[in-house]
């Protein structure tokens, strides 16, 4: 987001779409709102840590000053598989390093 703001010479990214693999958490949703990103698209929902359609539903809060349009489910199975494999590998690496 910083690179986009620098390139556009404006911290407001209202005409941009952000594509991410996982539903944004509260911190990321807050950053998205502050940057005024116009649209957010994510692949896999995150019932445990997501904050857009799960948890606090940040963009629905009356104190949220910017609400991007949102879409989800784009390549969700592929994204979910990639994320699971990535974290499975990280856990395996950490476990081997601890021995």
Order of alpha helices (4+ residues) and beta strands (2+ residues): alpha-beta-alpha-beta-beta-alpha
